[in-house]
């Protein structure tokens, strides 16, 4: 069974940084486009970033552009999301999945940014 596990969340103050990781079992990132998504309480899940395992394509939502950086390490079969200058509005549960949401969303990892 394919599982994508997001980790690295936590509680930080505004302006702080976190690095999220997405590791997969039973799936190779190098052949797919992997997205980072987040869902804040009472809001719909949104895609904030993605990266292609095949080429250099990356995407960032306007809300995170310039602050977040997505990267991958195919040797480790891991995708990362470096989040800098975090803001309270970034508070959400963060998930990784294919850009089309192919797999189970799981529980994600909670990111909480305090004022």
N, C-alpha and C positions, 0 to 999 in steps of 0.2 A: 504494500500500500504506500502510495506517495504521500509524504508529509513535508510541508514547508514550515519551518519553525522560526518565528521571529523572536528575537531576544535583545536585551540591552537597554530596555526602557528603565525609567526610574523617575524620581522626583528631583527637579533642579530648579534653581532660581532663574528668573528672566535674565537673558544674556549668557547663560551657561550653554554647555554643549553635551551632546550624547552621541554615541555611535551605535547604531542598530546593526544587527547581523541577521541574515536570513540563510539558514542552512537547510539543505534538502537531503532527504533519504529516498532512494528509489527514483531519482530524477536528476538529470544533468542540466545545469543551467546554461551550459555553453551552446545549446541549440534553440533557446527560446528567449523571448523578451520577458523580463521579470519586472513587475511593478511593485512599488510601495504605495500602500493605501492607508488612510486613516479615517476614523469615525469618532467624532465627538458626540457626547451625550445629546440625544434629541436631534441629531443631524444625520444625513445620509453619508454613506461611505464615499470618499472621494479619492481619486488617484492623484498622488502628489509627485511621483517620480517613476521613471522606468529606465531600464537599461537593456540593451540587446547583448546576448551572449555571442552573437555572430559577428556584429560589426560595432562601430563606435557610437551608434545612436543612443542618445540620452534625452530624456524629457523631464521638465520640471514645471509644475504648476506655478502660476505667477505668485501665489502666496508664499512659496518657499524658494523661489529662484534667487540666487545670490547668497543664500544662507545654508542650503542643503546641497550635498554632493553625493551622488550615487556612484558606486564603483563595484567591480566584481573581481573575484580571484577564482578563475576557473580551475586552477590546480587544487584549490581547497573546496571547490563547488559551493562557494559562498558569495552572497551579494551583501553589500554594506550600504548604509545610509548615514553619512556624517551630517549631523545637525548642529549648526552653530548659531549663535545669537538667538537662542530660543525665546519665544514669546508666549505669554499666557494663551494666546489663540492657537498655539500648537498643541495644547493639551488634547489628547485623544488616545484611543487605542490604535496602534499601528500594526499593519498586517503586510505580509508579502504574499504574492501569488503571481501567476502568469498575468499578463495584461488583460486577458480575457476571463480571468477568474476561473480557471479550469479546475483547480483543486479546492479542497475544503479550506474555509477561511480560518478555522481553528480559533484560538483564543487571543491571538495577537500579543502585543506587549504594550503595557500602559506607559505613556509618557505624560507626566504632569509637570507643568511649568507654573511656578508661583510668582506672584508679583513682587 
